[in-house]
C-alpha cells in the first residue's frame, strides 16, 4: 500500500494559502496604501506561478521553470482602463541573493506577460530584525540598473495591537510571530496554538473565515503527532459546545474514520470526509459556482485520487483549472471501480 500524500506544511505553504484566502485583508494590513488603490468590486484572478526559463542554454541543462509565491491580476480604481499584475514573495529566512532573485522574478513575469504594469512586494518573515533588503542595483561604465521593491517586516508588528485588530489577517501574522518564538519548543508552540484557537472563537469570524484561518494556523504551527491529537481534542470540545467548524475536524475524520457514513467501512467514511473537505475548500475559494462539482467528485473511486484533488483545490489558480483536473481523474478511473 502506497503512503498517502500528506498536506505540505511550513511557513511558505501557510503563507501562500493565507494570501489566496485573504488577499484584501492581507494588503489592508501589510500594504494599506496599495489596498486603497485597488478596485475590490472587480474580481481578482490568481495566475499560474510557474515562470518558464526561455534561455536555450538553461533548457539544455534541464532547468525549465521556476515558481514565484503569488501572482494575481488586479484592477486599480483610478478610472484608467488597465490591468495590473501583483507579485508577492514571502521570504522566511535571510538570503543575500534575495534582491537579485526578486529582480529576476520581476523581469521574467514582465517578459512572459507582454510587459504589463507590474508590482513586486516582499513579505520579510525571517527572525533577523536587521535584515531589510529593498533594492537590487548594478552599475558598470554608465550602464545602471536599480530595482526597488516595497517590503514589510513582520517583526515590526506589535503583538498586542494584532490581538486587538478586527482584520482576520492579523491572526495570520500573530501565528507566524509566535511560531518563530517557539520554534524548536513544541510544548510552548502547543500552548500558543491553543491560545490562537481561543482567539479565533472570541472574534466571531464567519464559518468560512474560521476554516481558512485554522488551515493557515495548522500549516504555520505544525506540531508532533501526539500534540496535534491534543489540539484536535481541544477543537472537538469547542465544537460540542457551539456550531463552529474547523478543518482539523475534517482531517480527524479522514485520518481516524469519523466522517459521515463510517458504517459502510473506514474507506467509505474517509472518502466522504475527503469529498466534504474538498467541497468546503472549493466553496470558500470560488463561491457557489463550485457546488455542481460535488456530483462529479462522488464519482471518483480512489481515495488517493481524492486526496490529490484536495491538494489541487487548495493550489489551483481558478475553478476551471480544478475542473480540468477532476475531469482527467474521472477519465483515468477504472470503469469497474465502485463509487458511492
Order of alpha helices (4+ residues) and beta strands (2+ residues): alpha-alpha-alpha-beta-beta-alpha-beta-beta-beta-alpha-beta-beta-beta-beta-alpha-alpha-alpha-alpha-alpha-alpha-alpha-alpha-alpha-alpha
